[in-house]
Amino acid sequence: MTRRPVILAVLASGLLAACATVQNQTTGSVTVDGASYRTVTTEILQDGQPFAKTDVLVAGHRVGCNPNLAGSCEEAVRRGLRITGRPSDNPGLNANTYYALPPA
C-alpha cells in the first residue's frame, strides 16, 4: 500500500515536467582564476510563467547557478572543481533549481 503514493507522486511530477515548454537556450561564459567556463541558460514557460535554469560546465559536469545572484556562477565553478567522483555522488551539485524571470 505504501508504494501507491510514491508511484502517484512520480507520475504527477512527470506530467508537470511535460507541461513545461522550452522557450530559449543561450550560452555564455564565466571566468574564474583566469580560466573560462561555459554557461548554459534554459528558459522555460510553465503555466504561463517564465522560469530559467543556468548551469556552468565544469570538467564535464553541469553545476547549477543563478546569474542574478552576485558570485553564484563563480561559486558553482569552485564547487564543480571540488568534485572527486561522479555527479551522482553529490546530489545537491546537480539539483534542478529554476528561478523566476521578471515579467517581459
N, C-alpha and C positions, 0 to 999 in steps of 0.2 A: 504494500500500500504506500510506503514512503517513496517509492520510485516514481509514482504518478506525478506528484508536484514538480519533481526535478525535470521529468520529461516535458511537462507542460511549460515550464519556465524556459527550457532550451528551445522549444518550438516557438514560443512567443518572442524570444529575443531574435530568432532567425527571421520571423515575419517583420519585426520592427526594422531590422537591418535592411531587409529587402525593400522597404518603403523609402529609403534614402536615395537621392539621386545625386551623382557626382556632377557638379556644375563646372568645375575648373580644376586644373592641376598645374602648378607653377614650380619652377626650380630656382634656387638661389644659392648663396654660399655664406658661410660664417668662417672667420679666421680666428684661430686660437694658437698662440705661441708660434706665429709665423706660418702655420700650415692651414690650408683652406679645406673646408669640408662642405659637401653638397647638402642643401636642404631641399625637401620636397613638401609643398603645401597642397593639401587636397581640400577643396571647398565642396561641401555637400548641402543639399536642400532637403530638409526633413520636416514634414507637416507645415510647409511654407516658411520655415525658419532657417536662415543660413547659419552653418557651422563650418569650422575649419579645423584641420589637424596638420601639424607640422612635424616632420621627422628630420633628424640630421643623420646622414650616413657616415658611420664610423667603423672602419675595418670590416665592412660587410654587414654591420648591424644597423637597424633602424632604431634611433633613440628619440623619443618624443620630447618636444619642447613647445613653448608658447612665445612666439616672437614679440608679442605685445607686452611681455614682462622683461624688463631690462636684465640681461645676463642669462636668461633662461637657456638659450640655444648654446651659449658658450659652456654653461654648466652641463648641458646634455652631452657635449663633446667630451668633457672631462669624465663624466660617468661612463661613457662608451669606451674611453681609453682604459678604464679600470677593469673592464670585462676580462675575466680569465677563462671562462667556459662558454658554452653555447648560450644564446639569448634566453632560452627557457630556464637556465639556471637562476635567472633574476627576473621573475615575472613583472616586477614594477618597472623594469627598464623599458619594456615594450608595451606598456599599458596604453590602450587607445584613449587618449584624452582629447576630446573635442572642445573647442571654445567657441562661444557665440560671436558672430560677426556683427558689427554695427549696422543699423538699417541703411539701405542704399539711398 
